[in-house]
Each structure stands twice: as C-alpha cells, then as structure tokens.
C-alpha cells in the first residue's frame, strides 16, 4: 500500500516540484494564426499572455494573422533559426483558415507494396508512407510535423484544435459565415478539428481540444462577451475569450509531463 501511494504522488508531481509550478521560466514557442499573432487581433492580451501570467511561461510568438497550416512550416523554420536549442515546448494552433480556404482534407498516408525480409524470408507486404505537400490539410500537417520532429526531437509538441467559428465580416470581399455552414468543398469545421485530433496519434503529439474544453460557442449571442464584436467579428476572441483558452490549456499543462 505504501509503495502504491508513493507512486501516485510521483506521477501527480510531474509538473509540480515542491509545490512550485514547474512551467515557470520555460520557453514555449507558439505557432499559429491571428489568435496567436502578437499584434493582438481582436484583443489586447492573447492566450499566451495569460499563460505567462498564470504559469510564468516565457512566450516565443511566431503566429501570423491569416496563416494556414502550410505557412507554419516557415514559422517553424524561423523558430529553429532563432532558438535551435533553447526552446522547451512547442504549441501549434491553426486549421481554421484552412477550413475557410476550402483546403481538401487529404490522407495521412499512401500505400505501396514492397518486398522485405520478415523472419528470414522475403515477403511482399503493404507499406504506408507519409503524404507530404501543401495541397491537402493532412499533407500540410505532415509537412509541419516532419520539420518539428526532426528539428526538436526532445521537445513536447502540443496540438490545439480550432475554436468554434462565429460570423465575421472584414469587408465586402471577406465575409465568413458561421460554422453551421460547410465551406465550398462541403466540409464543416468539425472535419478539420478531427484531423488535428488524429494528428496527435499519427505524430505522437499531445492534443489539447480547445474546441471543446474552452467552452467558447460563438453561435449564440450570449457568447458575444467573449468575442471581438457581436455584429462584425464573432471569430476572434477578446481578452475574456483568450483567458478561457488559456485556462483550458493551463489545466492540461498542470497535469502533463514537464518539458
């Protein structure tokens, strides 16, 4: 019984040393789109600002307004150039712009048949190979994760699902219906959320389901208090919305393996 209790305490202390927050002072890179952009789109403090306040994390921010998953490869390469060996964890928060851009979902793998030695005999077996490229959403994720896994083999990678999408208009040629509508290729935002979840298993990364765990639901007017503008921008969270995102992340980080 005593050994069991000690084991539980050890596991529970993964990110708490002597009652202290073990994320304090850790450098965390944030790759993403407008919700991560340091120019504070629709807010004055982003979720990473609140994580800095809550957990003492040192933010390294690379997110850029309008970026799709394909653009995060460039963000990752910039991170590698600037912080090749002094980043402790990496967050990826993107996908909503891929939905809006009608990006096909695609496949993680393509299959071939190859002859290989198995138990001393040459046998023909199916083999799956990653599909890379910018033409599909899963191909874009594969591109990014290959760069991150090769460049930062020791750092934990956290994949954040996109939040729910409300209506937004940024001019006559940029009107975005809410998520009750599919995009122009017939896909709902849910499909892109699900692909991010799948990527956790495909690439051995931790998924934080912000879509579910933040509680943000801009399809209802009552949630306007968490977004930039009730009439024109229910897409970008305001400070209150970002704080909810940060708290959902913080809950997971407090119970995760420390970087």
C-alpha positions as CSV (number, residue, x, y, z in Angstrom):
1,X,0.0,0.0,0.0
2,X,2.8,2.4,0.8
3,X,4.6,1.8,-2.5
4,X,1.3,2.5,-4.4
5,X,0.8,5.8,-2.6
6,X,4.4,6.9,-3.3
7,X,4.0,6.0,-7.0
8,X,0.8,8.1,-7.3
9,X,2.5,11.0,-5.6
10,X,5.4,10.8,-8.0
11,X,3.1,10.8,-11.1
12,X,1.0,13.6,-9.7
13,X,4.1,15.7,-9.2
14,X,5.2,15.6,-12.8
15,X,4.7,19.3,-13.2
16,X,4.9,20.4,-9.6
17,X,8.2,20.4,-7.8
18,X,7.9,21.1,-4.0
19,X,4.6,22.8,-4.6
20,X,6.0,25.1,-7.3
21,X,4.9,25.4,-10.8
22,X,7.4,23.6,-13.0
23,X,6.4,25.6,-16.1
24,X,7.8,28.8,-14.7
25,X,10.6,30.2,-16.8
26,X,10.1,27.6,-19.5
27,X,10.4,29.0,-23.1
28,X,7.4,27.9,-25.1
29,X,7.1,28.6,-28.9
30,X,3.6,29.4,-30.3
31,X,3.0,28.8,-34.0
32,X,-0.4,29.8,-35.4
33,X,-2.7,32.4,-37.0
34,X,-4.5,35.5,-35.9
35,X,-5.4,34.1,-32.5
36,X,-1.7,33.7,-31.7
37,X,-0.4,36.8,-33.6
38,X,1.5,39.2,-31.3
39,X,-0.3,42.1,-32.8
40,X,-3.4,41.1,-30.7
41,X,-6.1,40.7,-33.3
42,X,-9.4,41.5,-31.6
43,X,-7.9,41.7,-28.1
44,X,-5.2,43.4,-26.1
45,X,-3.9,40.2,-24.4
46,X,-3.6,36.8,-26.1
47,X,-3.9,33.4,-24.5
48,X,-0.1,33.2,-24.3
49,X,-0.1,36.4,-22.3
50,X,-2.5,34.9,-19.8
51,X,-0.3,31.7,-19.7
52,X,2.7,33.8,-18.9
53,X,0.7,35.4,-16.1
54,X,-0.7,32.1,-14.8
55,X,2.2,29.8,-15.2
56,X,5.3,32.0,-15.7
57,X,5.9,30.7,-19.2
58,X,8.2,32.7,-21.4
59,X,6.4,33.1,-24.8
60,X,8.2,32.9,-28.1
61,X,5.5,34.0,-30.5
62,X,5.5,33.2,-34.2
63,X,1.8,33.2,-35.2
64,X,0.7,35.4,-38.0
65,X,-2.7,36.7,-38.9
66,X,-4.2,34.8,-41.9
67,X,-1.7,31.9,-41.8
68,X,-2.9,28.5,-42.8
69,X,-1.3,25.3,-41.7
70,X,1.0,25.3,-44.8
71,X,2.5,28.6,-43.6
72,X,3.5,27.2,-40.2
73,X,6.5,25.4,-41.8
74,X,8.1,28.9,-42.3
75,X,7.3,29.8,-38.7
76,X,8.9,26.5,-37.5
77,X,12.0,27.2,-39.6
78,X,12.3,30.7,-38.1
79,X,12.0,29.2,-34.6
80,X,14.8,26.7,-35.5
81,X,17.0,29.6,-36.7
82,X,16.4,31.7,-33.7
83,X,16.1,29.1,-30.9
84,X,17.8,25.9,-32.1
85,X,18.4,24.5,-28.6
86,X,16.8,26.7,-26.0
87,X,13.0,26.1,-26.5
88,X,11.3,23.8,-24.0
89,X,7.9,23.1,-25.7
90,X,6.0,24.0,-28.9
91,X,2.4,24.8,-29.4
92,X,0.6,24.6,-32.8
93,X,-2.7,26.4,-33.0
94,X,-4.1,26.5,-36.6
95,X,-6.6,25.0,-39.0
96,X,-9.5,27.4,-39.1
97,X,-8.1,29.3,-42.0
98,X,-7.6,26.1,-43.9
99,X,-11.3,25.4,-43.5
100,X,-12.1,28.9,-44.7
101,X,-9.7,28.5,-47.7
102,X,-11.5,25.3,-48.8
103,X,-8.4,23.1,-48.3
104,X,-9.1,19.4,-49.1
105,X,-8.6,17.1,-46.1
106,X,-6.5,14.5,-47.9
107,X,-4.8,11.5,-46.4
108,X,-2.0,10.9,-43.9
109,X,-0.5,8.0,-45.9
110,X,-0.3,6.4,-49.3
111,X,0.2,2.6,-49.5
112,X,2.6,0.7,-51.6
113,X,3.6,-3.0,-51.7
114,X,7.3,-3.8,-51.1
115,X,9.3,-6.9,-50.6
116,X,11.1,-7.0,-47.3
117,X,12.9,-9.5,-45.0
118,X,10.4,-10.8,-42.4
119,X,11.6,-13.6,-40.2
120,X,14.4,-14.6,-42.6
121,X,12.1,-14.7,-45.7
122,X,11.5,-12.2,-48.4
123,X,7.8,-11.4,-48.4
124,X,5.6,-8.8,-50.1
125,X,4.0,-6.5,-47.5
126,X,1.9,-3.4,-47.7
127,X,3.8,-0.3,-46.6
128,X,2.4,3.1,-45.8
129,X,4.3,6.3,-46.4
130,X,3.5,9.8,-45.3
131,X,1.8,12.0,-47.8
132,X,3.6,15.4,-47.8
133,X,2.6,18.5,-49.7
134,X,0.6,21.7,-49.5
135,X,-2.4,20.6,-51.5
136,X,-4.3,19.0,-48.5
137,X,-4.8,19.7,-44.9
138,X,-3.3,16.4,-43.7
139,X,-0.4,16.8,-46.1
140,X,0.3,20.2,-44.6
141,X,0.3,18.9,-41.1
142,X,2.7,16.1,-42.2
143,X,5.0,18.8,-43.6
144,X,5.0,20.8,-40.4
145,X,5.4,17.8,-38.1
146,X,8.3,16.4,-40.1
147,X,10.1,19.7,-39.6
148,X,9.3,19.9,-35.9
149,X,10.1,16.2,-35.1
150,X,13.4,16.4,-37.0
151,X,14.4,19.8,-35.6
152,X,13.2,19.4,-32.0
153,X,13.3,15.7,-31.1
154,X,13.3,16.2,-27.3
155,X,10.6,18.9,-27.0
156,X,7.0,18.1,-26.4
157,X,4.6,19.3,-29.1
158,X,1.1,20.4,-28.3
159,X,-1.6,20.5,-31.0
160,X,-4.5,22.8,-30.2
161,X,-7.8,22.3,-32.1
162,X,-9.5,25.4,-33.6
163,X,-12.2,27.1,-31.6
164,X,-15.8,27.2,-32.8
165,X,-16.4,29.7,-35.6
166,X,-18.9,32.5,-35.4
167,X,-19.9,35.0,-38.1
168,X,-17.4,37.6,-39.2
169,X,-17.2,40.3,-41.9
170,X,-14.0,42.2,-42.7
171,X,-15.2,43.9,-45.9
172,X,-17.3,43.2,-48.9
173,X,-15.0,40.6,-50.2
174,X,-14.2,38.9,-46.9
175,X,-17.5,37.7,-45.3
176,X,-17.2,34.4,-43.3
177,X,-20.5,32.6,-42.4
178,X,-20.6,30.8,-39.0
179,X,-19.7,27.2,-38.7
180,X,-23.3,26.0,-39.3
181,X,-22.3,26.3,-42.9
182,X,-19.9,24.0,-44.7
183,X,-17.1,25.5,-46.8
184,X,-17.2,25.5,-50.6
185,X,-16.0,21.9,-50.8
186,X,-18.7,20.7,-48.5
187,X,-16.6,20.3,-45.3
188,X,-17.6,21.5,-41.9
189,X,-15.0,22.9,-39.4
190,X,-15.5,19.7,-37.4
191,X,-13.6,17.7,-40.0
192,X,-10.5,20.0,-39.6
193,X,-10.8,19.7,-35.8
194,X,-10.9,15.9,-36.1
195,X,-7.8,15.9,-38.3
196,X,-5.9,17.8,-35.6
197,X,-7.0,15.2,-33.1
198,X,-5.9,12.4,-35.4
199,X,-2.5,14.1,-35.8
200,X,-1.8,13.5,-32.1
201,X,-1.7,9.8,-32.7
202,X,-0.1,10.0,-36.1
203,X,2.8,12.2,-34.9
204,X,3.0,11.3,-31.1
205,X,1.9,14.8,-30.0
206,X,-0.3,15.9,-27.2
207,X,-3.7,17.2,-28.3
208,X,-5.5,19.9,-26.3
209,X,-9.1,20.1,-27.5
210,X,-9.7,23.8,-27.3
211,X,-12.8,23.4,-29.5
212,X,-14.4,21.5,-26.6
213,X,-12.6,22.5,-23.5
214,X,-12.6,26.3,-23.8
215,X,-16.4,26.4,-23.7
216,X,-16.4,29.2,-26.3
217,X,-19.5,28.9,-28.5
218,X,-20.0,32.0,-30.7
219,X,-23.1,30.7,-32.5
220,X,-25.1,32.0,-29.5
221,X,-25.4,35.8,-28.9
222,X,-24.8,35.1,-25.2
223,X,-21.2,34.4,-26.0
224,X,-20.6,37.8,-27.6
225,X,-19.0,38.8,-24.3
226,X,-16.0,36.6,-25.2
227,X,-15.5,37.9,-28.8
228,X,-14.3,41.0,-30.5
229,X,-17.6,42.4,-31.9
230,X,-21.1,41.0,-31.7
231,X,-22.1,42.3,-35.1
232,X,-18.9,42.0,-37.2
233,X,-16.4,39.6,-35.5
234,X,-17.5,36.6,-33.6
235,X,-14.4,34.8,-34.9
236,X,-11.7,36.4,-32.8
237,X,-11.8,36.1,-29.1
238,X,-11.4,39.2,-26.9
239,X,-9.5,39.3,-23.7
240,X,-12.2,37.3,-21.9
241,X,-12.2,34.7,-24.6
242,X,-8.4,34.4,-24.6
243,X,-8.4,33.9,-20.9
244,X,-10.8,31.0,-21.3
245,X,-8.5,29.5,-23.8
246,X,-5.5,30.0,-21.5
247,X,-7.3,28.4,-18.6
248,X,-8.2,25.3,-20.7
249,X,-4.5,25.0,-21.7
250,X,-3.3,25.6,-18.1
251,X,-5.5,22.8,-16.7
252,X,-3.8,20.4,-19.1
253,X,-0.3,21.7,-18.6
254,X,-0.5,21.4,-14.8
255,X,-1.2,17.7,-15.2
256,X,1.1,17.0,-18.1
257,X,4.7,15.8,-18.3
258,X,7.0,18.7,-17.7
259,X,9.2,19.9,-20.5
